[in-house]
Amino acid sequence: MKFISKSPEDTIEIGEKLAKRLKKGDVVALFGDFGSGKTVLTKGIAKGLGLKDTRYVNSPSFVIIKEHKGKVPLYHFDLYRLDRPHSLDSVGYDDYFYGDGVTVIEWAERVKKELPPKHVEIRLAVMGDSKRKIVIKKR
């Protein structure tokens, strides 16, 4: 599926719609440059999963993972600062990847080999000030 988002609100709406198709144990791998909308899309996914207050869904760049409680928990990874993929072992990533919530991974290219065989791959690209291309593939 391919979408063109014309605003952050559009991106949130796309995330919300995607979340309606996600279930416990699903992993969403986000690929894209700085400012491409990865965290904004994650806010939409959080909203679609029933999180009451999505303002706390922000880039967890300094902690690798943030857990958000909702009808279905959201495990939000930001791997920008991850220097080596095996560093994920220290947070027990497989407990999240195969757990009771939905896992969203920003900068997933840093752990491509560790991703489960079945996951949702989303590529985001900047097309202008507020315009983004969002391509979603199920693997």
VMD Tcl script that draws the C-alpha trace (Angstrom):
set ca {
  {0.00 0.00 0.00}
  {1.21 3.48 -0.79}
  {0.01 6.72 0.77}
  {0.84 10.37 0.30}
  {0.50 12.35 3.52}
  {0.07 16.10 3.13}
  {0.36 16.91 6.84}
  {1.26 15.46 10.25}
  {-2.48 15.00 10.82}
  {-2.69 12.85 7.67}
  {0.25 10.77 8.90}
  {-1.44 10.25 12.28}
  {-4.63 9.16 10.50}
  {-2.67 6.64 8.39}
  {-1.12 5.26 11.59}
  {-4.55 4.98 13.21}
  {-5.95 3.03 10.26}
  {-2.93 0.74 10.23}
  {-3.32 0.07 13.97}
  {-6.82 -1.30 13.37}
  {-5.18 -4.18 11.45}
  {-2.47 -4.87 14.03}
  {-2.67 -7.46 16.78}
  {-0.61 -8.59 19.76}
  {2.80 -9.81 18.67}
  {2.97 -7.72 15.49}
  {6.22 -5.91 14.72}
  {6.24 -2.73 12.65}
  {9.66 -1.76 11.22}
  {10.00 1.90 10.25}
  {12.61 3.04 7.73}
  {13.22 6.68 6.84}
  {15.50 9.67 7.21}
  {15.30 12.31 9.92}
  {12.05 14.21 9.70}
  {10.30 11.66 7.51}
  {7.49 11.12 10.01}
  {8.42 7.93 11.88}
  {7.47 9.26 15.30}
  {4.33 10.98 13.98}
  {3.20 7.71 12.39}
  {3.90 5.95 15.71}
  {1.62 8.47 17.46}
  {-1.13 7.48 15.03}
  {-0.54 3.79 15.69}
  {-0.72 4.51 19.43}
  {-3.99 6.37 18.98}
  {-5.40 3.50 16.91}
  {-4.36 1.01 19.60}
  {-6.42 2.94 22.14}
  {-3.76 4.86 24.05}
  {-5.59 7.66 25.81}
  {-2.78 10.21 25.82}
  {-0.47 10.07 22.82}
  {1.53 13.18 23.77}
  {3.90 10.85 25.65}
  {4.60 8.97 22.44}
  {7.77 10.72 21.38}
  {11.17 9.73 20.13}
  {12.78 7.65 22.88}
  {16.24 8.33 21.44}
  {18.01 8.19 24.78}
  {16.41 5.04 26.22}
  {16.00 2.66 23.22}
  {12.48 1.60 24.30}
  {9.36 3.09 25.85}
  {6.36 1.03 26.87}
  {2.88 2.55 26.57}
  {-0.17 0.95 28.13}
  {-3.42 0.72 26.22}
  {-5.97 -1.87 25.14}
  {-2.98 -3.40 23.38}
  {0.41 -2.30 24.77}
  {2.74 -0.40 22.46}
  {6.48 -1.09 22.64}
  {8.21 1.84 20.93}
  {11.86 1.31 20.02}
  {14.10 4.09 18.69}
  {17.38 2.60 17.55}
  {19.05 5.75 16.24}
  {21.73 5.63 18.94}
  {22.21 1.86 18.77}
  {25.83 1.25 17.87}
  {25.70 -2.55 17.47}
  {22.68 -4.78 16.81}
  {23.66 -7.18 19.60}
  {23.13 -4.26 22.03}
  {19.43 -5.12 21.72}
  {20.08 -8.29 23.71}
  {20.51 -6.19 26.85}
  {16.85 -5.06 26.67}
  {15.49 -8.53 25.91}
  {14.09 -7.44 22.56}
  {12.65 -10.85 21.73}
  {10.32 -10.56 24.75}
  {8.87 -7.48 23.04}
  {8.98 -8.77 19.47}
  {7.03 -11.88 20.49}
  {5.12 -10.37 23.41}
  {1.62 -9.23 24.28}
  {1.77 -5.91 22.50}
  {2.56 -4.25 19.20}
  {6.22 -3.35 18.66}
  {7.14 -0.31 16.55}
  {10.82 0.12 15.67}
  {12.22 3.42 14.42}
  {15.52 3.10 12.49}
  {14.79 -0.59 11.87}
  {17.58 -0.76 9.28}
  {19.98 -1.05 12.23}
  {18.53 -4.44 13.22}
  {17.29 -5.81 9.91}
  {18.72 -9.27 10.61}
  {17.04 -9.44 14.04}
  {13.56 -8.63 12.73}
  {11.10 -11.51 12.86}
  {10.45 -13.14 9.47}
  {6.87 -11.83 9.56}
  {6.66 -8.09 10.15}
  {5.21 -4.93 8.66}
  {7.79 -2.82 6.81}
  {7.04 0.88 6.40}
  {9.24 3.20 4.38}
  {8.75 6.93 4.83}
  {10.21 9.61 2.57}
  {10.12 13.40 2.62}
  {8.52 14.88 -0.51}
  {8.28 18.50 0.62}
  {7.71 20.66 3.71}
  {4.73 18.65 4.99}
  {4.35 16.02 2.30}
  {5.46 12.43 2.95}
  {5.37 9.20 0.94}
  {4.49 6.19 3.08}
  {4.85 2.68 1.64}
  {3.58 -0.25 3.71}
  {4.50 -3.88 2.95}
  {3.76 -7.02 4.91}
  {6.74 -9.37 5.09}
}
mol new
graphics top color blue
foreach p $ca { graphics top sphere $p radius 0.5 }
foreach p [lrange $ca 0 end-1] q [lrange $ca 1 end] { graphics top cylinder $p $q radius 0.2 }
display resetview
